[in-house]
Amino acid sequence: MVDPANTKVVVVGAGLMGTGIAHAFASSGYPTTCVDVSTEQLAKMRKSVEGIVAGAVKLGKSTEEAAQATLARLITSESLTDSLPGTTLLVESASERMPIKLEIVAEADRLMGPEAVIATNTSALSITEIAKATKRPERVIGMHYFNPVHKMKLVEIIKGLETSKEVVDRTYAWAKSLNKTVIVVNEWPGFATSRMSAMMGNEAMYMLSEGVSTAEDIDTAMRLAFNHPMGPLELGDLTGWDTRLAVIQHLHQTLGEKFRPCPLILKMVKAGRYGRKTGKGVYAYDEKGEKIPGSGLKVSI
Ligand SMILES: NC(=O)c1ccc[n+]([C@@H]2O[C@H](COP(=O)([O-])OP(=O)(O)OC[C@H]3O[C@@H](n4cnc5c(N)ncnc54)[C@H](O)[C@@H]3O)[C@@H](O)[C@H]2O)c1
């Protein structure tokens, strides 16, 4: 059923997630185009993918030949319009803003064949609302990946109100072909993953603001008491507090008071402290991306 070589994939957004998703498809044999409005971001994406494939060769998980084939299958473009014809699957992974997503899927709907599927990697937004911007709501679906995509095993498939069973089955098969474990959930704000993760990150920020403990100790508590691989503040730095804030604001709007964004997150975003991607979030990072010891944000006066 899955025929990677004859399935053209377009990934929109060459940020943290688009990079990992584009690599996942290209390394699994799909001709893949990654589209972004930013040339700089596309160059960064290419460099990151080169790093991932080189790392796999070094670890003996891939051959040099397979690495080169992955890079050859992955092309970049600044033009969504030029990239769309002949596409079987579009994975939208642009910034977490509804107007941006609506514009992308409307353009995809206009230029992709009637059988093509439009998937979105939104963390929390309504698939049904995104689908409404197209004339094919039954062919629009959530295909939610996790960061870093080449290490994280899960893909969460989200059914919008009108997503067809055929599209769920096809998307499921594509996600399995990337060697992922797949769950299928019904659309509800934050799905089965982001809702919980946003709640923990927000609560950890309240604890930091209230002076319960240091950033380092809040993270250590979650790692060692509950066996989380990383603490909620470290995870927020990895996700990006700009994206985190967009998700929490949406959950606050749709699910109510329990998701009121912690003011410290708003303050951090205003300061440009998005996390690893800007070199500073709750923690500071050196040029190699290593966390600087003792750099946890201190909020007491
Ligand atoms: N960061 C995470 O851990 C994570 C995890 C799962 C899902 N997501 C979701 O994935 C999506 C992308 O998040 P990210 O963390 O990669 O963000 P990011 O900020 O790293 O990247 C977003 C990219 O989208 C590009 N972009 C913006 N408007 C565009 C347009 N009109 N056309 C093409 N490209 C455009 C930007 O230039 C940027 O490169 C969001 O919907 C987010 O909620 C993020």
PDBQT file of the ligand as one rigid body, heavy atoms in Angstrom, charges set to zero:
ROOT
HETATM    1  N1  LIG A 401       8.540  22.665  18.929  1.00  0.00    +0.000 N 
HETATM    2  C1  LIG A 401       7.985  21.494  19.237  1.00  0.00    +0.000 C 
HETATM    3  O1  LIG A 401       8.478  20.762  20.119  1.00  0.00    +0.000 OA
HETATM    4  C2  LIG A 401       6.746  21.026  18.515  1.00  0.00    +0.000 A 
HETATM    5  C3  LIG A 401       6.318  19.697  18.682  1.00  0.00    +0.000 A 
HETATM    6  C4  LIG A 401       5.216  19.240  17.959  1.00  0.00    +0.000 A 
HETATM    7  C5  LIG A 401       4.543  20.105  17.092  1.00  0.00    +0.000 A 
HETATM    8  N2  LIG A 401       4.958  21.392  16.974  1.00  0.00    +0.000 N 
HETATM    9  C6  LIG A 401       4.242  22.253  16.018  1.00  0.00    +0.000 C 
HETATM   10  O2  LIG A 401       4.982  22.285  14.815  1.00  0.00    +0.000 OA
HETATM   11  C7  LIG A 401       4.773  23.541  14.157  1.00  0.00    +0.000 C 
HETATM   12  C8  LIG A 401       6.113  24.209  13.922  1.00  0.00    +0.000 C 
HETATM   13  O3  LIG A 401       6.755  24.404  15.167  1.00  0.00    +0.000 OA
HETATM   14  P1  LIG A 401       8.330  24.605  15.274  1.00  0.00    +0.000 P 
HETATM   15  O4  LIG A 401       8.692  24.334  16.682  1.00  0.00    +0.000 OA
HETATM   16  O5  LIG A 401       9.024  23.887  14.171  1.00  0.00    +0.000 OA
HETATM   17  O6  LIG A 401       8.418  26.195  15.027  1.00  0.00    +0.000 OA
HETATM   18  P2  LIG A 401       9.650  27.054  14.492  1.00  0.00    +0.000 P 
HETATM   19  O7  LIG A 401       9.404  28.426  14.964  1.00  0.00    +0.000 OA
HETATM   20  O8  LIG A 401      10.944  26.386  14.807  1.00  0.00    +0.000 OA
HETATM   21  O9  LIG A 401       9.468  26.991  12.892  1.00  0.00    +0.000 OA
HETATM   22  C9  LIG A 401       8.377  27.517  12.213  1.00  0.00    +0.000 C 
HETATM   23  C10 LIG A 401       8.804  27.766  10.769  1.00  0.00    +0.000 C 
HETATM   24  O10 LIG A 401       7.649  28.136  10.007  1.00  0.00    +0.000 OA
HETATM   25  C11 LIG A 401       8.094  29.053   9.024  1.00  0.00    +0.000 C 
HETATM   26  N3  LIG A 401       6.929  29.739   8.462  1.00  0.00    +0.000 N 
HETATM   27  C12 LIG A 401       6.148  30.689   9.031  1.00  0.00    +0.000 A 
HETATM   28  N4  LIG A 401       5.169  31.056   8.158  1.00  0.00    +0.000 NA
HETATM   29  C13 LIG A 401       5.333  30.306   7.045  1.00  0.00    +0.000 A 
HETATM   30  C14 LIG A 401       4.645  30.214   5.807  1.00  0.00    +0.000 A 
HETATM   31  N5  LIG A 401       3.583  30.971   5.545  1.00  0.00    +0.000 N 
HETATM   32  N6  LIG A 401       5.085  29.343   4.882  1.00  0.00    +0.000 NA
HETATM   33  C15 LIG A 401       6.184  28.576   5.131  1.00  0.00    +0.000 A 
HETATM   34  N7  LIG A 401       6.881  28.607   6.295  1.00  0.00    +0.000 NA
HETATM   35  C16 LIG A 401       6.457  29.459   7.228  1.00  0.00    +0.000 A 
HETATM   36  C17 LIG A 401       9.055  29.968   9.787  1.00  0.00    +0.000 C 
HETATM   37  O11 LIG A 401       9.887  30.694   8.908  1.00  0.00    +0.000 OA
HETATM   38  C18 LIG A 401       9.802  28.944  10.634  1.00  0.00    +0.000 C 
HETATM   39  O12 LIG A 401      10.965  28.466   9.970  1.00  0.00    +0.000 OA
HETATM   40  C19 LIG A 401       3.835  24.346  15.063  1.00  0.00    +0.000 C 
HETATM   41  O13 LIG A 401       2.517  24.156  14.635  1.00  0.00    +0.000 OA
HETATM   42  C20 LIG A 401       4.074  23.710  16.429  1.00  0.00    +0.000 C 
HETATM   43  O14 LIG A 401       2.990  23.867  17.302  1.00  0.00    +0.000 OA
HETATM   44  C21 LIG A 401       6.056  21.875  17.641  1.00  0.00    +0.000 A 
ENDROOT
TORSDOF 0
